[in-house]
């Protein structure tokens, strides 16, 4: 067998030792790949040649590549979004946008853990472009989503033998940033029982009373907007949550619920049932008045001409009513929190609260949506007084 190590004499007269070894085809282009190495001594060349041959046979060889992080992101998104919903695809693209901006120009094989930590620090301090004041920091949750997607892309690079290890695996969000984020979330309190009553008293009799009640029984905004009259049994007093309607990157997306647990039937509280019956009659009068100009969409939540609405419309209407009622402005998701917390803190079993919320994970419901309020804590104090008395 011919010696793979070739002696090379440079123009200067210096002698060096070189080899060329085939390492297979490129996983995407199918082109033949070779590695060329040159050393000052034959011993160095022999050692490196043996190492490459061993790693090739073991399937652990990483071929030098000029692939950039931006190109890796493109390849990962193409693979990861083949069979996902539009909203999920958009969330992946949004998460990776920060990676593109900060690290997209770097070669994947030159990426370090320090680079990923720098990405995290930038996101914590100044990466925001939309959804708030430009140039400020992003939430820990946003950073976690980006870090998770980056780790997945780097794992794909390991699978395709572009990398030996995942440099994002041990990158961490600083502990202080997590503490600050928890403090901000604690400061965003859902309504208490009194605030809910003030808000509903203001809405009572208004056109959107039933709509606000739907938001306050624990439905997601997209579920409220997606509700159809065929899903509401006004005689039996129940509704079925089967469809959602939301806005993704300026495009309205109508689809089934986000999970099988999200598809659920709920018995209607008496005030909501009465409000929905009244709203149904009101819509019939609006349709009669509008004549051919009425859009008979079949949705429960529509404007005066029957046109379907989006979650941003619902949010604006809710904020307007909150301002008129003189109550704290809270997100509609915080109204959902208020409902689920009230149920949990007033003796409704955890399993029922989780099913009502449309969650498959009971622990997630308790961690995320259930907040002890002053009234429930006072009840706990009263029970302790009985014990200690």
C-alpha positions as CSV (number, residue, x, y, z in Angstrom):
1,X,0.0,0.0,0.0
2,X,1.4,3.4,-1.0
3,X,2.4,5.7,1.8
4,X,-0.4,8.3,2.2
5,X,2.2,10.8,3.6
6,X,3.8,12.7,0.8
7,X,7.1,14.6,1.1
8,X,6.7,18.2,-0.2
9,X,9.6,20.5,-0.9
10,X,8.7,24.2,-0.9
11,X,10.3,26.8,-3.2
12,X,12.4,27.9,-0.2
13,X,13.8,24.4,0.0
14,X,12.0,23.6,3.2
15,X,10.7,20.1,3.4
16,X,7.2,19.4,4.7
17,X,4.8,16.4,4.9
18,X,1.3,16.3,3.5
19,X,-1.6,13.9,3.2
20,X,-5.1,14.0,1.6
21,X,-7.9,11.8,3.0
22,X,-11.4,11.3,1.7
23,X,-14.0,11.8,4.4
24,X,-17.3,11.0,2.5
25,X,-20.0,13.1,0.9
26,X,-21.4,16.4,2.1
27,X,-24.7,15.6,3.9
28,X,-26.7,18.2,1.9
29,X,-24.9,18.7,-1.5
30,X,-23.6,15.2,-1.9
31,X,-20.2,16.6,-3.0
32,X,-17.1,14.6,-2.3
33,X,-15.2,15.9,0.8
34,X,-11.5,15.7,1.5
35,X,-9.2,16.9,4.3
36,X,-5.7,18.1,3.5
37,X,-3.1,18.5,6.2
38,X,0.6,19.6,6.1
39,X,3.1,19.2,8.9
40,X,6.8,20.0,9.5
41,X,7.6,16.4,10.5
42,X,6.5,13.0,9.1
43,X,5.7,11.8,12.6
44,X,3.2,14.6,13.1
45,X,1.6,13.9,9.8
46,X,1.3,10.1,10.6
47,X,-0.3,10.8,14.0
48,X,-2.9,13.2,12.5
49,X,-3.6,10.8,9.6
50,X,-4.2,8.0,12.1
51,X,-6.5,10.1,14.2
52,X,-8.7,11.2,11.2
53,X,-8.9,7.6,10.0
54,X,-9.9,6.4,13.4
55,X,-12.6,9.0,13.9
56,X,-13.9,8.4,10.4
57,X,-14.3,4.7,11.1
58,X,-15.9,5.4,14.5
59,X,-18.3,7.9,13.0
60,X,-17.1,10.8,15.1
61,X,-15.1,12.7,12.6
62,X,-16.0,16.4,12.2
63,X,-15.1,17.8,8.8
64,X,-14.0,21.4,8.7
65,X,-16.8,23.6,7.4
66,X,-17.4,27.3,6.6
67,X,-21.1,26.9,7.5
68,X,-22.3,30.0,9.4
69,X,-24.7,30.2,12.3
70,X,-27.2,31.9,10.0
71,X,-27.0,29.1,7.5
72,X,-27.5,26.6,10.3
73,X,-30.5,28.5,11.5
74,X,-32.0,28.3,8.0
75,X,-31.4,24.6,7.8
76,X,-32.8,23.9,11.3
77,X,-36.0,26.0,10.7
78,X,-36.6,24.2,7.4
79,X,-36.4,20.9,9.2
80,X,-38.1,21.8,12.5
81,X,-41.2,23.6,10.9
82,X,-42.2,20.9,8.4
83,X,-45.3,19.8,10.3
84,X,-46.1,22.5,12.9
85,X,-48.9,25.1,13.2
86,X,-48.4,28.6,11.7
87,X,-48.2,30.2,15.2
88,X,-45.5,27.6,16.3
89,X,-43.5,28.2,13.1
90,X,-43.6,32.0,13.7
91,X,-42.5,31.5,17.3
92,X,-39.5,29.5,16.1
93,X,-38.6,32.2,13.6
94,X,-39.0,35.0,16.1
95,X,-36.8,33.1,18.6
96,X,-34.1,32.6,16.0
97,X,-34.1,36.1,14.8
98,X,-32.0,37.2,17.8
99,X,-29.5,34.5,17.0
100,X,-29.3,35.7,13.4
101,X,-28.7,39.3,14.4
102,X,-26.0,38.6,17.0
103,X,-24.3,35.4,15.8
104,X,-25.4,34.8,12.2
105,X,-22.1,35.8,10.7
106,X,-20.0,33.5,12.8
107,X,-18.9,30.1,11.5
108,X,-20.6,27.3,13.5
109,X,-17.3,25.6,14.2
110,X,-15.9,28.8,15.7
111,X,-18.9,29.4,18.0
112,X,-18.1,29.3,21.7
113,X,-20.0,29.2,25.0
114,X,-18.8,32.8,25.6
115,X,-20.5,33.8,22.3
116,X,-23.8,32.3,23.6
117,X,-23.4,34.0,26.9
118,X,-22.9,37.3,25.1
119,X,-26.1,36.7,23.2
120,X,-27.9,36.2,26.5
121,X,-26.5,39.4,28.0
122,X,-27.5,41.4,24.9
123,X,-31.0,40.0,25.0
124,X,-31.3,40.8,28.7
125,X,-30.2,44.4,28.2
126,X,-30.9,45.8,24.7
127,X,-32.3,43.4,22.1
128,X,-35.9,44.6,22.0
129,X,-37.1,46.0,18.8
130,X,-40.9,45.6,19.0
131,X,-43.5,45.1,21.8
132,X,-42.0,47.7,24.0
133,X,-39.4,50.4,24.1
134,X,-36.7,49.7,21.5
135,X,-33.3,49.0,22.9
136,X,-34.5,47.6,26.2
137,X,-34.2,44.0,27.5
138,X,-36.4,41.1,26.8
139,X,-38.1,38.7,29.2
140,X,-36.4,35.7,30.6
141,X,-39.1,33.5,29.0
142,X,-38.2,35.0,25.5
143,X,-34.5,34.3,26.2
144,X,-35.3,30.7,27.4
145,X,-37.2,30.1,24.1
146,X,-34.3,31.4,22.0
147,X,-31.8,29.4,24.0
148,X,-33.8,26.2,23.6
149,X,-34.1,26.7,19.8
150,X,-30.4,27.4,19.5
151,X,-29.5,24.3,21.4
152,X,-31.8,22.2,19.1
153,X,-30.1,23.7,16.0
154,X,-26.6,22.9,17.4
155,X,-27.7,19.4,18.2
156,X,-28.7,19.0,14.6
157,X,-25.2,20.2,13.7
158,X,-23.8,17.5,15.9
159,X,-26.0,14.9,14.2
160,X,-24.7,16.1,10.8
161,X,-21.1,16.0,12.1
162,X,-20.5,19.7,11.9
163,X,-19.8,19.8,15.6
164,X,-18.4,17.6,18.4
165,X,-20.3,19.3,21.3
166,X,-23.1,21.7,21.9
167,X,-21.6,25.0,23.1
168,X,-25.0,26.3,24.2
169,X,-25.6,23.4,26.5
170,X,-24.0,25.0,29.6
171,X,-24.9,28.7,28.8
172,X,-27.0,30.1,31.5
173,X,-29.3,33.0,32.2
174,X,-27.8,34.8,35.3
175,X,-29.5,34.1,38.6
176,X,-30.1,37.8,39.3
177,X,-31.9,38.2,36.0
178,X,-34.2,35.3,36.9
179,X,-34.9,36.9,40.3
180,X,-35.7,40.3,38.7
181,X,-38.0,38.6,36.2
182,X,-39.9,36.8,39.0
183,X,-40.3,40.1,40.9
184,X,-41.7,41.8,37.8
185,X,-44.2,38.9,37.3
186,X,-45.3,39.1,41.0
187,X,-45.9,42.8,40.6
188,X,-48.4,42.0,37.7
189,X,-51.2,40.9,39.9
190,X,-54.6,39.6,38.6
191,X,-57.7,41.3,39.7
192,X,-59.0,40.4,43.2
193,X,-62.7,39.6,43.8
194,X,-63.7,43.2,44.4
195,X,-62.1,44.5,41.2
196,X,-63.9,41.8,39.2
197,X,-67.3,42.8,40.7
198,X,-66.7,46.5,39.9
199,X,-65.7,45.8,36.3
200,X,-68.7,43.5,35.7
201,X,-71.1,46.0,37.4
202,X,-69.9,48.6,34.9
203,X,-70.3,46.2,31.9
204,X,-73.8,45.0,32.9
205,X,-76.4,46.1,30.4
206,X,-73.8,47.0,27.8
207,X,-73.4,45.3,24.4
208,X,-70.2,43.5,25.4
209,X,-71.3,42.2,28.8
210,X,-71.5,38.6,27.7
211,X,-68.2,38.9,25.9
212,X,-66.4,40.2,29.1
213,X,-68.1,37.4,31.1
214,X,-66.6,34.8,28.6
215,X,-63.2,36.3,29.2
216,X,-63.7,36.1,33.0
217,X,-64.7,32.5,33.1
218,X,-61.2,31.4,32.1
219,X,-61.3,31.2,28.3
220,X,-58.3,32.3,26.4
221,X,-58.8,35.4,24.2
222,X,-58.4,33.3,21.1
223,X,-61.0,30.9,22.4
224,X,-63.4,33.7,23.0
225,X,-62.9,35.1,19.5
226,X,-63.2,31.6,18.0
227,X,-66.4,30.6,19.8
228,X,-69.4,29.8,17.5
229,X,-73.1,29.9,18.3
230,X,-73.2,26.2,17.3
231,X,-70.8,25.5,20.2
232,X,-73.2,27.1,22.7
233,X,-76.2,25.2,24.0
234,X,-78.5,27.9,25.4
235,X,-81.1,25.3,26.3
236,X,-78.8,22.9,28.1
237,X,-76.6,25.7,29.5
238,X,-73.2,24.5,28.2
239,X,-70.6,25.6,25.7
240,X,-67.9,23.6,23.8
241,X,-64.5,25.1,23.3
242,X,-63.3,23.6,20.0
243,X,-62.0,26.5,17.9
244,X,-59.7,29.5,18.2
245,X,-59.2,32.7,16.2
246,X,-56.1,34.7,16.7
247,X,-53.6,37.0,15.0
248,X,-50.2,35.8,14.0
249,X,-47.8,38.3,12.4
250,X,-50.8,40.3,11.1
251,X,-52.5,37.3,9.7
252,X,-55.7,35.8,11.2
253,X,-55.4,32.1,12.0
254,X,-58.4,30.0,12.7
255,X,-57.7,26.5,14.0
256,X,-58.8,24.0,16.5
257,X,-57.7,24.3,20.2
258,X,-54.0,24.2,21.0
259,X,-54.3,20.7,22.6
260,X,-56.7,17.9,23.1
261,X,-57.1,19.1,26.7
262,X,-58.0,22.5,25.3
263,X,-61.0,21.0,23.6
264,X,-63.5,20.9,26.4
265,X,-67.2,21.3,27.4
266,X,-68.1,23.8,30.1
267,X,-71.3,24.2,32.0
268,X,-72.3,27.9,31.9
269,X,-72.7,29.9,35.1
270,X,-76.2,31.3,35.3
271,X,-75.2,35.0,34.8
272,X,-73.3,34.1,31.7
273,X,-76.1,32.0,30.3
274,X,-78.6,34.8,30.8
275,X,-76.1,37.3,29.2
276,X,-75.6,35.1,26.2
277,X,-79.3,34.7,25.6
278,X,-79.7,38.5,25.7
279,X,-76.7,38.9,23.4
280,X,-78.2,36.4,20.9
281,X,-81.4,38.4,20.8
282,X,-79.5,41.6,20.4
283,X,-77.5,40.2,17.5
284,X,-80.8,39.2,15.8
285,X,-82.0,42.8,16.1
286,X,-78.7,44.1,14.7
287,X,-79.0,41.6,11.8
288,X,-82.5,42.8,11.0
289,X,-81.5,46.4,11.1
290,X,-78.4,45.9,8.9
291,X,-80.2,43.8,6.3
292,X,-78.0,42.6,3.5
293,X,-75.0,44.5,5.0
294,X,-74.9,42.0,7.9
295,X,-72.1,39.4,7.9
296,X,-73.7,36.2,9.3
297,X,-70.4,34.6,10.4
298,X,-71.9,32.4,13.0
299,X,-69.4,33.6,15.6
300,X,-70.5,34.6,19.1
301,X,-68.2,37.6,19.4
302,X,-68.8,39.9,16.4
303,X,-69.2,43.6,15.9
304,X,-72.6,45.4,15.2
305,X,-72.5,44.3,11.6
306,X,-71.8,40.7,12.4
307,X,-68.1,40.8,11.3
308,X,-65.7,38.5,13.1
309,X,-63.1,40.1,15.4
310,X,-59.5,39.4,16.3
311,X,-57.9,39.1,19.7
312,X,-56.4,42.7,19.4
313,X,-60.0,44.0,18.9
314,X,-61.1,42.1,22.0
315,X,-58.2,43.5,24.0
316,X,-58.8,47.1,23.0
317,X,-62.5,46.8,23.9
318,X,-61.6,45.3,27.3
319,X,-59.1,48.1,28.0
320,X,-61.7,50.7,27.2
321,X,-64.2,49.2,29.6
322,X,-61.6,48.9,32.3
323,X,-60.7,52.6,32.0
324,X,-64.4,53.5,32.1
325,X,-65.0,51.3,35.1
326,X,-62.0,52.9,36.9
327,X,-60.3,49.6,37.6
328,X,-56.7,48.6,37.1
329,X,-55.8,47.7,33.5
330,X,-54.8,44.0,33.4
331,X,-54.2,41.7,30.4
332,X,-57.1,39.5,29.4
333,X,-54.8,36.6,30.3
334,X,-54.7,38.1,33.9
335,X,-58.4,38.0,33.9
336,X,-58.1,34.3,33.1
337,X,-55.7,34.0,36.0
338,X,-58.2,35.7,38.3
339,X,-60.9,33.3,37.4
340,X,-58.8,30.2,37.9
341,X,-57.2,31.5,41.1
342,X,-60.7,32.3,42.5
343,X,-61.9,28.8,41.7
344,X,-58.8,27.1,43.3
345,X,-58.9,29.4,46.4
346,X,-62.6,28.7,47.0
347,X,-62.6,24.9,47.2
348,X,-62.8,23.8,43.6
349,X,-60.7,20.6,43.2
350,X,-57.4,21.1,41.4
351,X,-58.3,18.5,38.7
352,X,-61.5,20.5,37.9
353,X,-59.6,23.8,37.8
354,X,-57.1,22.3,35.4
355,X,-59.8,20.7,33.2
356,X,-61.7,24.0,33.1
357,X,-58.5,25.9,32.0
358,X,-57.9,23.3,29.2
359,X,-54.6,22.1,30.6
360,X,-53.3,18.6,30.4
361,X,-50.8,19.2,33.1
362,X,-52.3,19.9,36.6
363,X,-48.9,21.1,37.9
364,X,-48.7,23.7,35.2
365,X,-52.1,25.1,36.1
366,X,-51.1,25.4,39.8
367,X,-47.7,26.9,39.1
368,X,-48.8,29.4,36.4
369,X,-52.4,30.4,37.0
370,X,-53.2,29.9,40.7
371,X,-52.3,32.9,42.9
372,X,-53.2,33.1,46.6
373,X,-55.2,36.3,47.1
374,X,-55.7,38.3,50.4
375,X,-59.2,36.8,50.9
376,X,-58.0,33.2,50.6
377,X,-55.0,33.9,52.9
378,X,-57.4,35.4,55.5
379,X,-59.4,32.2,55.3
380,X,-56.2,30.3,56.1
381,X,-55.5,32.6,59.0
382,X,-59.0,32.0,60.4
383,X,-58.5,28.2,60.2
384,X,-55.1,28.5,62.0
385,X,-56.9,30.6,64.7
386,X,-59.2,27.6,65.3
387,X,-56.2,25.3,65.6
388,X,-54.2,27.6,67.9
389,X,-57.1,29.1,69.8
